[in-house]
Amino acid sequence: MNILSAFVVVLLVMLVAVFLIPGEKKNAIRWTMAAGSMVILGLAGYLVWNFLAQREAGATDKFLFADSTVWYEGVINISYSVGVDGVSVAMIMLSAIVVITGVFASWAVEDKAKEYFLWFIMLSIGVFGFFISVDLFTMFLFYEVALIPMYLLIGVWGSGDKEYAAMKLTLMLMGGSAFLMVGIFGIYYFSAEDGGALTFNLEEIAANAAMPIEWQRVFFPLTFVGFGVLGAMFPFHTWSPDGHASAPTAVSMLHAGVLMKLGGYGCFRVAMTLMPEACKEQAWIFIVLTGISVVYGAFSACVQNDLKYINAYSSVSHCGLVLFALLMMNQTAMTGAILQMLSHGLMTALFFALIGMIYGQTHTRDIRYLGGLMQVMPFLCVCYVIAGMASLGLPGLSGFVAEMTIFVGSFAHEDLFHRVLVIGGCTSIVITAVYILRVVGKILFGPLYKIEKVGDQYNYVSEHHGEVHHYPLRDAIWYEKIATIGLIVSIAIIGLYPVWISDMISESLEAVAAMLN
């Protein structure tokens, strides 16, 4: 079996296994999920090692581990075609890490646990299938498979105004999919030279370069906006904060950590690579929009009081930085964009995991009613500080190397337009420090607030509709430590030794940068 298809097959086996386990046997379901996600992580690690070995041995194919099976031959010419380059491999590794940590972060789910994990697996199938696809139709199919479960995962297992958030997210992302579908079919109908067979294969389309510039000007913005909606690009970002705020913990982790990366990856792999002339002409428009996302998201995070909304607007800012760097169209900035996707995926998954663990005990995410948590749950609070330092770009963690690479590469443009926008984008570093330090200082340190100590037990005291509740507080337990430590180690590896990632993705980015310049 092709190693890339193995990701989808393992997830399908997990789906069947969980489906066959009776719903009341929740521990069996949890351990099945843990075992399956460990297999996925092992496959991802083997894929990285094998990919690097083949590149070191001199493999020159654009996509390695390629395989293709015809689905619909003839008029439409659709194939199940898979293959990966360095960028794809990096995204698969990120997905595997977030999936396994998300499983452990979901360990305490009790309500309809079986159904929850079934939809969690469906979401994961869509994510992995998207990153391994080199056929546009197959890619779009997996893209939709990844989006649909979000509605139920938020609408059923979420919190707050979950039905509204789920519907808003679904409608806005489906609207983006409508733009995307038009763009993909436009690419398809100009995928071959005159008289040649039309194809959805990305490599063949790029080689043919048959789309005239006048049609690229039409289909490039449709495709870029279609993917950009999922990347929370301004002004199409409003679904993201509401969706994050209402989603259950692991769904927020997978949503912000991986699903939003489908947007940046799609913009790079499809819109920019297949329509380079239009990209060069129209990039300035989207640079302005993504620049707004970077600064607006950071400022919006500063004025929020809900922990999830703070992290959600932070994600708008950081994901805007990904698209901003890609549109700079030089190898250094695009390397930073991929590093930022990895860094943001890991640190935002860590943030949402920790927020979920704190909320599960205190039953509030409002920073105005939290204080002194470091005395009560020191392990979780230290993890939160590490996530915050990664977000604001502390050297030695993944955020620093990603953002420095982005801004150095972006500033290489010598014209006033680009340099002014880069300087504006740099202000987000300062703004990020403001909201991160504000939250860390408010909820972690200082005197205890709404927390009482009875003997050796700490309780959070909450008054709701005239009723006083005493919620017992504790530090992290074993499955929470697995989730948080796994993410922290990954953040540190990228921050301390990023060269293996830059080497892995350099060949793919060099080819695209050369084409765009």
N, C-alpha and C positions, 0 to 999 in steps of 0.2 A: 504494500500500500504506500502511496505517496505520502511523505511525512506531513505535507501541508493539509492534505485531505484528512489525515489522522486527527487533526484538531477538531474538525467538524464531526468525525465519526465518534470520537471519545465523548463529545458533548451529547450526541444523539443517544449513545449507550447510557449515559447518565440520565438523560430524559426518560428513557424507557424504564430504567431501574427504579428511579424515584416514582414514576407512575405506578409501577407494580407493587411498591411497598405500601401497606395499609397506612392511612393517614394518622392513626393513633400511635404508630411506632415512630415517633419524632426523632429519637436518638439514632435509629437506623437510617433515617433520611439524612440527618446531619452528617453522619460518618460516611455515607455514600457520596454526599457532596464533597466532603473533605478529601476522600480518596480520589475521586475523579479530578478535582482541581489540582491535586498534587501531581497526577499524571500529566495534566495540561502544562503545569510548571516545568516538569521534567522534559516534556517534548520541546518546550520553548528554549530551555537551556541547551538541549542537544542541537536544536536548530541554529542557535547563535554560534555554538562551537563549530558545527559542520560548515556553516556559511563562511565563517572566518578562515577555516582551513582551506576551503575551496578557493577563496579569493587569494589566499597566500600561495596556493599552488598555481595560480595564474589563470583561473577561470575567467573568461571574458564575456560570457553571456550577460545580457542586461538583467534577465530574471533567471535565478537558479531554482532548482527543484521543480521545473516546469512540467506540467501535465495538462492534457486536454482531452475532453470527451464531448462528442457532439450531442447536443440536446435537441436541436431543431434545425436540421439541415435543409437547405433549399432556399426559399424566398428570403427568409429572415436571417438564417445562418447564425444561430446562437450556440455557444459551446460553454461547458463547464471547464473553464481554463484557469489554472492556478500557477503562481510563480511569485518569487519574492526577490527584492533587492534589499540593500542595507536599510533603507527607511522602513520598509515593510517589516523586516525582522525586528527592528527596534520597537515598532508599535505592537507587534505580537508579544514581545517580552513584557512590555508595559501592561498589556491586557492580562497576561497570565498572572502577573504579580497582584494586580488589583482584584482579579476574580478570586484568587485563593484567600486574600486578606478579607475580601467582602464576605466570603462564606463564613469565616470565623467571626466576623463582626455581626453576622446574622444568627449566630448560634442561639441567642435567647428568643428568637421569634417563636411564638406559641400559636397565634391565631392563624389558622389555615396554613400551617407551615409547609405542607406538601404542595399546595397550589402556589405558594410564594416561591418555592425553589424551582418549580416547573417553569414559571415565567422568568425567573432569574437565569435559568439555563437557556431559554429561548433568546433572551437578550444577548447572552454570551455567544450563542451560535451566530447571530447576526454580526456581531463585532468581529469575531475571528474570520468568518466567511468574507467579510468586506475587505479585510487587510490582505488576504491571500489571493483575491480575485485579480485576474488580468483581462477579464472579459467585462465590458461595460454593463451589459445586461445582467450578468451574474452579480456584479458589484452592486448594482441598483437593487436587485432582489434582496441581497443580504442586508443592504442599507434599510430597506423597509421592514425586514424581519427584526432588526435591532430597534426600530422606533415603536412598533406596535405594542410590545409588552409594557412600555413605559406608562401607558394610559392606565392599565390595570394595576401595576405595581404601586403607582401613586394613588390612584382613585380608591383602591381597596385597603392597602396597608399604610397609607400615608397618614399625615396629621394635619391639623388646622383646616383651612378651606381647601381640602384635597380634591374634591370634585372639580372645582373651578380651575385649580392649578393643572390638574391632569388634562382637562378639556382644552385649556389655553395652550399648553405645551403641544398637545397632539395636533390641534388645528394649525398652529404656526409652523410646526415642522412638516406637516403634510402640505402646507402652502409652499414651503421651500422645496419639497419633493416635486410639486407640480412644475415649478421653474426648472428643476433639475432634469425632469423627464423630457421636457421640450429640448433642453440643451443636449441631452444624450442622444435623442433621435436626430437632432440636427448634425451632431458629430457623425453619427452612423451613416446618414445619407450623403455625406461628403468624405467617407472613409476610404475611398479607392479612386485611383485614376480612372479616366474615361474608359468605360467598357469593362473594368475590373469588377470582381465580386465584392459586394459590400460586406463589412465585417464589424464586429463589436470588439475585436481584440486590440488592446491598448498598444502593444508593440507594433502591430501591423499598421494601425492608424498613424502612429508617430512616424513610422518609416515612409508612409505614402505622402504625408503632408499635403493632402489634396484639397483641403478646404480653402476657398478663396478668402482674401482678407475682408471683403465686404460682408461675407457671411460670418466670419469670425467675430466681427464687431457686433453681430446680433446675438450669437450663441455664447460668447465668452461671458458677458455680464449675467446671462440667465444661469449659466452653470456655476459661476463664482458665487452669485447670490444664493443659489439653491444650496450649495454646501456651506456658504457663509452663515446662513440662518442657524444651522446646527453649531457653528463655531461662535455663536452669540455676537455676531458682527452688528454694530450700531447701524441703523436703528431697529434691527430685527432681533434684539436681544431680550425683550421684555418677558418672554416665556421662561427664561433661565432662572431668575431669582425666585419666582413663584414656584416653579417646578422643584428646585433644590430645597426650598423651605418646607414643602409638603411631603417630599419623598422620604421613605424610610432610610435608615442609615446606609445600608449596603447599596441601595439603589442610587443614593446621592453619590456614593463613592464611585460606582461604575459609570454613572451618568457624567459626572464632572471629570473623573479620572480617565475615562476611555471614550465614552460616546461622543463627547464634544470634540475629541481628536479626529473623529471621522470627518468633521467639517474641514479642519486644516489639511488633513491628508488628501481629501478629495479635491480641494482647491489646488494643491500642489500637483497631484498625480493626473488629474483630468483637465481642469480648466487651463492651468498655466502650461503644462507640458504639451497638450494637444492643440492649443490655440496661442502660440507664442507671439505672433505679430499683434493680435488684438490685446494681449496682455501688456506688451510694451507700450501700446497707445493709451490704454485705459487704466493702467496701474495707478496713476496719480489720483484718480477718483476714489479708488478703494484704499489707497494709502491715507487719504484724508479721513475716510470713514473709520478705518481701523485705528488711526491715531486718536480719534475722538473716543473710541471704545476704551483705549488704554487709560486715558486721563479721566474720562467720565466714570468708568467703572471704579477707579480708585477713589475718586471724590465721593461717589455714592456709598461706598463701603464705610467711609468715615462717619456718616450721619446715621447709620443703622444701629439699632439696639438688639436685634435678634442675631444670635451667633450664626445661624444658617444664612441669613440675608447678607451678613458681612462677608462670609466666604463666597456666597454666590456672586456678589458684585465684584469681589476680588477675582473670581474666575472670568468674568467679563473682561476685566482689565488684562489679565495674563493671557487669555486666549486671543484677545485683540492684538497683543504683542506678537503672537505667533504669525498671524496673517500679515501684520505690518512688516515683519522681517522677511517673510516669503516674497512679498511684493518688491523688496529692494533688489531682488534678482541677481545678487552676487553670492558666491559660494560661502563666504564667511557668515553673512547674515542668515542665509538659509540653514547653515549648520546650527547657528544659534536657535533658529525656529524649531528644528527637530529636538534639540536639547531642551528647549522650553516646553515642548509637548511632553517629553518624558518627565521633566522636573515638576511641571504643574500637575500632571496626572498623579504622580506619587504624593506630592505634598497636599494636594486638595483632597485626595482619598484619605490621607492621614487626618486632616482637619475634620472632615465629615465623620470619620470613625470616632474621633475623640468627642466631637459635639454630641453624637448619638449616645455615647457612653455617659456623658455628663447629664444630658437630658433624661436618659432612662432612670437616673436616680433622683434628680432634683425636680423633674417634670416642668422645667422652664428653660428657655433659651435666652431670656431677656437679661442682658448684662447689668441692668439696673438693679436686679434682685439677686445677684451673685457676688460673692466676695470671700476671700480667704480660703479658697479651695485647696491651696498648696498644703495647708495644715491637715487636710482631710484625705486627699487623694494625691499624694506626692508623685507617684509614678505617672499617672495620667497628665498631671500638670507639667512635669518635666517634658513629656512627649509633646504637649501643646506648645511649650516654649521652643522646642526644636523645629516644629512645623512652622511656627511664626518666623523664626530666624531664617529658615529656608525661603519663605515667601518674600521677606524683605531683602534677601540677597547677601546673607552672611558668608564670607569666604570659607571654603571647606565644605559647603553644602551645595546641592544641585542648582539652586536658584542663582547663585553668584556666577557660575561659569556660563549658564545659559544667557542671562541678561547681558553680561559683559561681551559675549560673542555677538549678540544681536546688535548692541549699540556700536561696537567697534566696526562691524561689517556695514551697518547702515550709514555710519558717518563717513564711509569711504566715498560716498557720492559727494562731489565737490560743488554741486549747484546749491543755491540758497534755499530753494524749495525743500529739498530733502533734508538739509542740515537744520533748518528751523523746526521741521516736524520731528526730527530725531531729538533735538534739545527739548522740545515739548514733551516727547515720550519719556525722556529721562526724568522729568519731574515726578513721574509715577513712582519712582523709587522712594522719594521723600514722602509722598502721600501714603504709600504702603507702610512705611515705618510708623506713620502717625496712627493708622487704625490698628496695626498689629500691637504696638506698644500700649495703646489705649486699652485694648481688650485684655492683654496680659496683665497690665497693672491693675485693672479694675476687678477681674474675676479671680485671679490667682493669688494675689498678694494683699497685704493689708489685713485689717481685722475681719473676723468672721462676721458674715452678714446673713441673717435669717437662718443661721445654723446654731443649734444648741448641742451641748455635750452632756450626755447622761452616762456617768461612769466612763467606760472606754468607748462608748458608742456615740457617733455624731449623727444628728438628724437634721434634715432640712425642713423648716417650718413654713408651710404655705397656707395662705388663706384664700379660699375660692368660694364665692357665693355665700359668704358668711360662715363657711365650715373651715375649721383649722385641720390641716393634715400634717402628719409627722412622717417624713420619708427617710428611712435609714440610708446612710451614706457609707460607701466603702471604696477602697482602691481597686485597681484593675485585677481581674481574675485571669486564669490561664489562657482562655481563648481570646480575651481582649489583648493580652500581652503578645500573643502570637501575631495578631493582626498589626498592632502598632510597631513592634520590633522589626517585623519584616519590611514595613514601609520605610522606617528610619534607616535601616541598613542599606536599602536600595538608594535612598537619597544621599547617604554618605558616600557610597561607591561612585556615583556619578560626580559628586562634588570633588572628591579627592583624586579620582582617576578617570577623567572623561575621555582620554585619548582613544581608548578602544572603541568607544561609540563614534567619535569623529572619524576614525579610520574606517569603520564599518560602513558609514553613510557617505563617505567622501566621493566615491566613484559615481554613485547615483546623482549626487548634487552637482558634481563637476560637469557631467554631461548636460544637465538641464540648464545650469548657469551659462555654459558655453553657447547653448542654443538661444537663450534669451538675450545674450550680449553679443 
